[in-house]
């Protein structure tokens, strides 16, 4: 009989314990959910960029403008330095570019001096002529070695205005009209580029009546 009375009481206790455990579990679950929600909110807040105030935006814009201006000043200074260096190198090139050519001309100058001394000490014109011819040959070789060529159209050659200038036109029974009659001054080219045109007299053909 005692066992029969005890059974309902035991069951009531077990139910009470179970309800208490369920309540504790529900409370723990609610607390965990609240903590997770708080962490998610904090993470979202951290991910969102902080909106700058007007003063902060203005200060950032001033700093960027200052940096850009300083970069501009440095670029201008670098460009000015480069321009000065180029001008200096150009001046040096202009002043000393012919130094090598000058060294080649000096022996010709020396030989001209020696020829003049010989001419003063001799009365034989042939010796003087030979000395001048030797110097002229040396000078021509020097010009050719440096890419300098003569422009010397001969009598009867076609007049080429690209390399020659007409000093004047004269009538001629020997030379066809429009052709070179006389070479007055030689021209020169440097590596194929005209430096000085030749100066010539051009034939006007046979003289017409009334012309001498």
QUILINNOR-V101096 format. One record per backbone hydrogen bond with DSSP energy under -0.5 kcal/mol. NH is the residue of the N-H (numbers start at 1). CO is the residue of the C=O. If there is no record, write none. Layout:
nh:NH co:CO
nh:NH co:CO
This chain:
nh:5 co:1
nh:6 co:2
nh:7 co:3
nh:8 co:4
nh:9 co:5
nh:10 co:6
nh:11 co:7
nh:12 co:8
nh:13 co:9
nh:14 co:10
nh:15 co:11
nh:16 co:12
nh:17 co:13
nh:18 co:14
nh:19 co:15
nh:20 co:16
nh:21 co:17
nh:22 co:18
nh:23 co:19
nh:24 co:20
nh:25 co:21
nh:26 co:22
nh:27 co:23
nh:28 co:24
nh:29 co:25
nh:30 co:26
nh:31 co:27
nh:32 co:28
nh:33 co:29
nh:34 co:30
nh:35 co:31
nh:36 co:32
nh:37 co:33
nh:38 co:34
nh:39 co:35
nh:40 co:36
nh:41 co:37
nh:42 co:38
nh:43 co:39
nh:44 co:40
nh:45 co:41
nh:46 co:42
nh:47 co:43
nh:48 co:44
nh:57 co:53
nh:58 co:54
nh:59 co:55
nh:60 co:56
nh:61 co:57
nh:62 co:58
nh:63 co:59
nh:64 co:60
nh:65 co:61
nh:66 co:62
nh:67 co:63
nh:68 co:64
nh:69 co:65
nh:70 co:66
nh:71 co:67
nh:72 co:68
nh:73 co:69
nh:74 co:70
nh:75 co:71
nh:76 co:72
nh:77 co:73
nh:78 co:74
nh:79 co:75
nh:80 co:76
nh:81 co:77
nh:82 co:78
nh:83 co:79
nh:84 co:80
nh:85 co:81
nh:86 co:82
nh:87 co:83
nh:88 co:84
nh:89 co:85
nh:90 co:86
nh:91 co:87
nh:92 co:88
nh:93 co:89
nh:94 co:90
nh:95 co:91
nh:96 co:92
nh:97 co:93
nh:99 co:96
nh:102 co:98
nh:103 co:99
nh:104 co:100
nh:105 co:101
nh:106 co:102
nh:107 co:103
nh:109 co:105
nh:110 co:106
nh:111 co:107
nh:112 co:108
nh:113 co:109
nh:114 co:110
nh:115 co:111
nh:116 co:112
nh:117 co:113
nh:118 co:114
nh:119 co:115
nh:120 co:116
nh:121 co:117
nh:121 co:118
nh:122 co:118
nh:122 co:119
nh:125 co:123
nh:127 co:124
nh:128 co:124
nh:129 co:125
nh:130 co:126
nh:131 co:127
nh:132 co:128
nh:133 co:129
nh:134 co:130
nh:135 co:131
nh:136 co:132
nh:137 co:133
nh:138 co:134
nh:139 co:135
nh:140 co:136
nh:141 co:137
nh:142 co:138
nh:143 co:139
nh:144 co:140
nh:145 co:141
nh:146 co:142
nh:146 co:143
nh:147 co:144
nh:148 co:143
nh:149 co:147
nh:149 co:189
nh:151 co:187
nh:152 co:150
nh:156 co:180
nh:157 co:154
nh:159 co:178
nh:160 co:158
nh:161 co:159
nh:163 co:160
nh:164 co:160
nh:165 co:198
nh:167 co:165
nh:167 co:200
nh:168 co:200
nh:170 co:202
nh:172 co:205
nh:178 co:203
nh:179 co:176
nh:180 co:157
nh:181 co:201
nh:182 co:201
nh:184 co:182
nh:184 co:199
nh:185 co:199
nh:187 co:151
nh:188 co:196
nh:189 co:149
nh:190 co:193
nh:191 co:147
nh:191 co:189
nh:193 co:190
nh:195 co:188
nh:196 co:188
nh:198 co:163
nh:199 co:185
nh:200 co:165
nh:200 co:198
nh:201 co:182
nh:202 co:168
nh:203 co:179
nh:204 co:170
nh:211 co:208
